[in-house]
Amino acid sequence: MAAVYGPAISHTALRHALLATAAESLPQSLFGNKFEDEKLKAYQALRVRLNDPSKLTEGDVFASYVLAYSAFGIGRSSPQYTPKDAEQC
């Protein structure tokens, strides 16, 4: 990924989607609502990008995939996201 996006991910939606996925496994006692905060920022960034679909990039698609994978990841018995999360998109 660094070869395409550089050492720091400049694509806003993708950066927040990856941070949300990483934060999902952090202890909530230390990191509070980092997962929810980053997930919301990723949704907001994607919503802005969807205002002009002709400008969507592979980063937007990848961010959507990362959020979906996080929601319905392998090895989980139930999805973490709810239908209310879908309304935010």
HUVENMO-V627628 format. One record per helix or strand. SS is the DSSP state (h for helix, s for strand). FROM is the first residue (numbers start at 1). LEN is the number of residues. Records with the same first field share a line. If there is no record, write none. Layout:
SS = FROM-LEN + FROM-LEN
This chain:
h = 2-4 + 12-12 + 28-4 + 34-22 + 58-14 + 83-6
